[in-house]
Structures are given as C-alpha cells and as structure tokens.
Amino acid sequence: MDTSTIDATAREARGSDFARLSRRVTDAGLLDRRPGYYALRFGIVAALLAGGWAAFLALGDSWAQLLVAAFLAVVFAQVALVAHDLAHRQVSRSRRFSQAAGWLAGNLIIGMSYGWWMDKHTRHHANPNHEDHDPDVSPEVLVWSHKQAATSRGVARIIGRWQAFLFFPLLTLEGLNLHLASFRALRRPRLKHRGLEATLLTAHVVTYLGAVFAVLPLGKGLLFVAVHQAIFGVYLGCTFAPNHKGMPTLTGEDRLDFLRRQVLTSRDVRGGPAVDIALGGLNYQIEHHLFPSMPTPNLRRAQPLVRAYCAELGIPYHETGLISSYTQALRHMHAVGASIRAGGAAGAASARRQT
C-alpha cells in the first residue's frame, strides 16, 4: 500500500459531504505545492543535522556529548517528520522523488524503514483508531479500549494495569523499537525494495555506531546512544500521542463515512508557531487526515474552513491545548486499564461509567 490508497478512499466519497468540503479546499488553493517552504525547511534541518555531528566530532571525549545527543535526538525527530511529509507526497507529486528522498531521510539518516513505516501509516490513515484495522491501536503493549482490556493477555495485560503512568517511560524505548521493527520488516515478502532498504539501514547502523565509538570510549558511547535514542523516542511519541489517543475507537460494527471517520477520531492541538514547528504540523490532525497530501504550511489555513464546515453539519470538531491533549490521552488510558486492575467484568463496567 502507499499514500495513493488514501487518496483513492477520498475519491470514493465524491458527491458526499466530504466532496463539498474538498471543493472548497481545492478552490482556495490549499492543495497546491509549496516548494519554497520545503526547500527552506529541508535546508534548516540539514544544517542542524550537519551542525550536530560537527559539534560531536569537535567535542571529542567529553561529557558534554550528552547535550549533543539530546540535540541530535530532536533533529532526528525533525527528519522523521520530513519523511512523513515525503510519504504523503506533500513535497512533490512525483512518487519516484518522494520514495528516493524518503529512503535517504528514513533509512539512511535515522535508521527507520521508509517502506515499512509508509505501509503501516497508510493503514492508519485509512482506518484511524479502528481496533481491527489501525496498527497504531493494536494491543501489543498498551490497550486502547475496554474491549481490548477485557481480552488482553501477556505483556499488554501486565502493563495495561498502570499504562497511563508507564506511557512516557515506555516512550524512551520507542526509538529502539522503530529500529528493530524496521529490520524485522525486511523479512516480509510484501515489503518492496528489501535489498535497497536493508543496505541503507545497515549503512546507517554501521556509520552511526562507528562514529560514536570512534570518538567516545565504550561507557560514554553507550550512554550517548542511550540518551540519544531515549529522547528521540520520547519526542516522536509526544508528536503522535496528541493526535488520536483518547479519542473514540471504532470496531467492525461502526459504519461512518470518510469525513466523519477522520474528524471524530482525530484531535487538533492549539499552540501557535512554536507548536507547529515542534509537532511538524501534525497538530492540525483533523485537516491532515482529511487531506493527507496537503502541504504542512497550508494546514493552518485550512483549519477555519474545516471547522466551519463541521459546524454546518453538526459534526463535533475537537481542539485542545497541548498539555490538555496529553491529559485527555492519559486519563483515557487509565480508565481503560481499570478493568484489568479490577480483575474482571465488574471493573470493565466501572471503567465505562467513568468515561
């Protein structure tokens, strides 16, 4: 699957409520490409990345390298956000360009399989927060609904009891998890260009670890990697968590059209330019899910159109502050875990009453 699948889903809704919104957005020029913006953004991220590694080499064997590790973690997350925009063809309509740039940013620079992530993310966009189809709410470690809590087993059941308290500590492992998942994906026959992806991922690991341990002794090198990967994972988790966590989850019994499926399961986050930069524009999650190929700088301009249109149709449009978005997500996770803490159906009924 690729992002064209998402656009095909949208096209199926022609003549629907979404089609009318789409015409308004198109007429406003909000789907037009923004090459100047992306040239500037790519240039800044590349300069920060080069500057971070230059500082690493200049400092040598120093405990100050832990500050460099933190800085590079933030830059790596920004590279991941750039790869996200490439995957959605926000930068260019060319599949070849988007794919090549995605391999460079994802596989080679940050060590995350572009093909694996794009397939996973495409399925998420097609069915956000759907328990049967969205891989982002699969109950592998955390549980996202009362139904999942009731049927949880193993690690998910152990962690699910206190998952709201464990969520941020677990994010420190998310960077490592992304690397391992990328290599595991290489075994899947459906992953295209496995040879190229494997070569680029291996080149990243060899270059990254080679550079770290060529400059730092073993102890400091391991600590540098731990700090870098932990902050990278927390940053990415904090980027994606506000978008859907704590919003309604869907099951096979739910039948919603494209517009409502995307709006009701997503949350926008207020905060101005600083939040826009930190979250890479994903704070306009409703607009992004409705128009995934819309360039990031146009999402802010699309928001008033989408919000007003939802008001016309009586569709709830959820928007909140950044801290409140995390609070809502954590409260939901804690309520879902109540049935596990209670150890049975009575707990599940109590948790449902709380929400």
N, C-alpha and C positions, 0 to 999 in steps of 0.2 A: 504494500500500500504506500501511497505518497499523498502529498497535500492536495493533489488534484481530486482525490476521493472526497475531500471535504467540500471543495467547490462543486462537485457533482451533486452532493447532498443538497447544497443550497439551490442548485438549479432545479432540482426536483420540486422545490417549493414555489415555482413560478405560478403567479396567479393567486398566491396565498397572502396572508398578512405580511410575511417576510418579503415577498416580491415588491409590495408597495414601499416598504422601508428601503429596500435595495435600490429602487429607482431614485428615491430622494437622495440617498448617499452618493450614488453614481452621478446624478445631476450636479451635486455640489463639488464634484471633482475629488472626492476623498479617497478614491481608489487609484488615483494617478500616482506614478512612481515619484520618489523624492531622491534622485541621485546625489544632489548636493549634500543633503543631510547625512546620507550613509557614507559618502566619501569623508566627511568631517568626522563622523563617529568612528569609522574604521581607523582613520588616521590617529585619532586620540588614543584609542585602545591599543593600537600597535605601538605607539610611542611609550605608553605606560608600561606595556609588557617588556619592551626593549630596555626601558629605564630601570625596571625592577631587576632584571637579570644583570644589567650593567652594575647596579649597586651591589648585587650579590657577589659578583666577581671582584669588585673593588674592596669590599669589606674583608674578604678572606675569613680566616679563622677567628670569629668574633661572636659573642653572644647577641650582638645587635642584629645578627642574621635572623633572629626570631621576628623582629619587626619587618624585615624584608619578606619573611614567609607569610606574615599576615597581609602585607601589601599585595603580594603576588596572588594570594587566595582571592582577594577582591577582584583583581584584574582577570584571573581565570574565570570567575563567575561572569564578568562582563563579556568575556569571549564566548562563554556558553550562551549568553543572551543574544549575541550577534549570530551565533549558529542557529538559534531558534528563529530569528527573522529570516535567515537564508533558507531554512527548511520550508517556511511558509511562502517563499518567493515574494517576500515584501521588498527585497532589494532589487531583484531582477525577475522578469517573467521567464527567462531562459532556464530551463531545467539543468542544462549542462553546466552553466556557470554556477548556479546555486549548489549543485552537487559537488563540484570541484572545490568551491570555496568552503562548503560545509565539511568536506573531508579534511581540508587544511586546518580550519578552526577547531573542529571537534576531535578528530582522530589524532592529528599530529601535535597540535598545540596544547590541548588539555587532556588528551588520552581518553576520550569518550567516543564510542562508535556512533558516527553520524547516521548510518543506515539503521542500526538498532533503535536509536532514540527516535528517529523520524517515524518509524513504523509504530512504535509504542505511542508516540504523541498524536499521531493521526487517529488511532483508535480512540484515544481520549477525547479528541475534538468531535468525533462523530457521535459519541455517546457519553457526554460528561456526567460524572457521578452516577453512572449506571452500574449497578452491582454485578451484572452479568457480562458487561462488555468493556467497561473502562478499566484498563490495567492500573490506573492510579488509585483506585479504591479496592483493589484486590486485598483480601485479608491475610496477607503473608506474614506480616509482623504486627500491624495495627488493625483494628476493626473500626469500621466507619458507620455501622448501622446496628440496630438492635437484633436484626436477623442474623447478621454476621457474628455478633457477640454470642448469640444463643447456640450457634453451630461451630464456634471457634474451637480449635484444638492446638496442642503443642505450644510453640513459641507465642503465637498470637494470643492464646488464652492466658499465658503467664504474664505477658507484657500488658495485655488489654486491661487488666485489673486497674493499673495505675498509669495508663498510657499518656494521660494528659501531663503528668509530672515527668514522664520519661521522654516525651516528644523531642524537646530541644537537645537533651543529652544524646539521644539516638541520632540526631542530625549530624553529630560530629563524625559519624561513620558513613554518612551518605556519599561523600567523595570517594571513599574506598569502594563502596557498593557500586557506584557508577562504573568505576574502572573494571571491577570484577564482572559485572553484568555485561559489559562491552566485550570482554574476552569470551565469556560463556556464549554470547550470541554468535560468535564465529563458528560454532558447531552446528548452527541451524542452516539447513539447506536453502531455506527461503530467503536468507539474507544475501542480497546481490553483492557482487564485487568483494567476496570474502577475502580473496587473496590480497587485494589492494588495502582493504581495511586492516587486515592482520599486519601487513607490512608497516603501515603508518602507526598503528597502535604500538607495535614493538619498537619502532623508531622513537616514539615518544618516551616510553619507559626507559629504554637504554640511554637516551640523551639526558633525560631528567635525572635519573639516579646517578648516571655517570658524572654529570655536572656537580650534583650535591656532594657526592663522596670524593670527588677530586679536589674540592675546596675545603670541605669540613671533615674533621675526624669522625669516627663511627658514631660516638654518642651524640655529638652535636648534629650530625647529619640525620640521624634517626629522629631527633627532636624537631629539627627543621621540617622534615617530611610530615611528622605527626601534626604540628601546628598548622602547616600549610593545608593539608588535606582536611583537617577538622574544621577550620574556618571556611574553607571552600564549601564543604558540605552544609554547614550551618547557613551560610549566605544563600546558597541555592534553595535550601529548604524554606528559608524565610521569604524568598522571592515567590515561590509557588504556593505556599501554605495559605496565604490570604485569599486566594482566588476561588476555591471551591470547598475547602474544609469547613464543615459546619453548615453547609447549605444542603437543601433536600437531596436525598439519594433516590434513584429510580430503580425499578425492577422490571421484569418482563411484563408485569401487569399494567404498567404505566404506558399510556399512548398520548404523546404530546407532539405537536407539530414542531418544525425546525426552530421557529422563533422562540416559542415557549420553552422548548427543551434547553436551549442555550441560555436564555435570560434567567429562568427560575433556578438554575443550578450554579449560577456564577455570581460573583460579588465584585463591585468596583471599590477601589480604595482611594480616598481623598488624600491630598498632601502637597500638591503643587509640584514645581520643577524638581525639587530635591527627591521626592518620592518617584517621580517619573524616571529620573536617572537611575536611582538605586534599584528599582524594580524593572527597568528596561521597558517601560510602557505596559507591562502586564497588569498594572493597577487598573487599567481600563479593560478588565477581563471580559465584561459583557460585550463590548464593542469588538474586541479581538475575536471572541468566539463566533460572533455573527459574521464578521468579515475578516477571516484569518489572513488574507493576503493584503490587507490594508497596511500601508507603511506606518510604523510606530508614531511618527510625529502627527499623523492625521487622526489618531485615535482620540486625542483630546478634543479635536474639532467635531468629531462625530458624536461625542457623548451627548451634547444637548439635543441633537436630532433623535437619537435613540431613546433617551429619557422621555422626551415629549411624546414620542410615538407610543411608547409603552403606556404612558398616562392616558392617551386617547383610547387605547384598547383595554385599559384596566388591568394591565399585567404588572405585578409587583416588580419594582426595579430596586435592587438592594445596593446601597452605597454606604460606606462607613469609613472611619479613620483607620490608620494603620494599626495602632495598638488595639483598637476595638476589634479589628478583624482577627487578630491572634486570640484575643479573649473569647470571642464567639467560637472560634475553632476549638480551643482547649475546653471550653465548657461543654461543647457537644461531645468531644471525645470522652470527657469524664462521665457524662450522663450515659453514653453508650456502654462504658465499662462497668456501670452499676450492676447490670445483670450478672456479670462474671464475679464481681465482688460478693454479691448476694448468694451466688452459687445455685441459681435456679430460675424457674419461670416467674416466681414471685418478684425477684429482683428486676426482671425484664419489664413486668407490669409497672413497678415503681418507677423505673427509669423513663418509661413512656409518659407517665404522668408528669414527671419533672420537665419534659420538653413539650 
